[in-house]
Amino acid sequence: MSPTLKRSSQQPPKGSSPSAGKGRRRGGWTQAKMREVAAEERSELGLDVHDAFDPYALADAHGIPVYSLTDLLERGLGAEAHEHFHASSTQSWSAALIPLGSARVIVENDAHVSVRRRSNIAHELGHHLLEHSFDNVILGDDHKRQFDATQERQAHFISGELLIPDQAARRAAFADWDNLRVAEAFNVSPQFAQMRMAGARVIAKRSATKRRY
């Protein structure tokens, strides 16, 4: 079952910097390094490779409150802005990691279904874990320009590793799991499962071919 979506109860740290990836960056991010970071974060949450990942728990562990657009109505968000992103233009904006001094918060669009919200939060946490810097923050259709293309690809990659680790994807591929079974096991959408399983299925298919010959 999907975890209950909620705002983190932990407040932004005052007068101190968030862990921001705990200073792990050394000479740029390779896929191997990003997998290592994702595995470490999952392990610190007490998860093994086959457990479903809760991005809200990781945000809380890093002291990053998560607020929905509806939450922000109580904090001064205009009704017109809420209506635009929550109803009229639901698909135009998903989530954003926002700097508040030395702290960070995530704002998410709670009009989306739970599995999409989970992947949105994992993506924003990816920016945090990989220590991506902020030039500015744009909420809306141009949010994709908050980070450059390389940083977006990196956040996309590590969010995939957080939600469905490569090792788990390979085991599922060798067990011939379909997208729905993977999606249910890891609490993601079938589309996300298909994306994560693509490479693993190629490997499993090649292995099966070799065994036949």
Secondary structure, 3 states (H helix, E strand, C coil): CCCCCCCCCCCCCCCCCCCHHHHCCCCCCCHHHHHHHHHHHHHHCCCCCCCCCCHHHHHHHCCCCEEEHHHHHCCCCCHHHHHHHHHHCHHHCCEEEEEECCEEEEEECCCCCHHHHHHHHHHHHHHHHCCCCCCCCCCCCCHHHHCCHHHHHHHHHHHHHHHCCHHHHHHHHHCCCCHHHHHHHHCCCHHHHHHHHHHHHHHHHHHHHHHHC
